[in-house]
């Protein structure tokens, strides 16, 4: 089991939710064969920062091809 924590800070004109989605999707696209076990999200006291914690495991590639 592994843990990945993202600190996502609103930096431009795009909504924070868009930055959140793009950051996590980019990470998912570059990490194949993972299974997400659970996620959690918390907002920092400053409104423009969100922490996302993902607990996941890496699965063996499927060799049935």
N, C-alpha and C positions, 0 to 999 in steps of 0.2 A: 504494500500500500504506500502511496506517495501523496504528498500535499503540495499544491501550488496556490500561492496567494498573489492576487493582483491588487495593486493600489492604483486606482484609476482616478485621475484628476482632470476635471473639466478644464480644457486649455483654450478652446476656440469658441466659435459661434455654434457649433453642433451641440445638440442636446447631450447631456451626460449619458443618457440611455444608449445613444448611438455610439459614443466612444466605448462604452462598456461592451456592447455587442460586437463591435469591430475588433477590439482587443482580444476578447475571448475566442472569437471565430478564427482569427489569425493563428492563435496558439493551437486550437483544435486542428486546423488544417495542416499544421506542421508536425503534429504528433499522431501518427497512425497507431492503430491497435490499442487504444486506451479505452477503458470502461470507467465511466464516471460513477462513483459510488454515492456521493452526496455533495451538495454545495450549500454554502451559506453566504449571506451578504450583510454587511453592516455599513452604516454611514458615519463618517467622522463628524466631529462637532462642526467642522467647517462644511457647509452645504455642498461644496464642489468636489468632495473626495469620497469615493466608495471603495471598500475593501471586499473582494470576492475570494472566498476560500473554496477550492475544489479538491476533494479527496478522490483519488482514482487509482486504478491499477493498470499495468501494462499486460495485455494478453499476447500470447504467442501467435505469430502469424498463422493463418489457416493454410495448411499444406494440402488441401483436397483438390486443388486446381488441376 
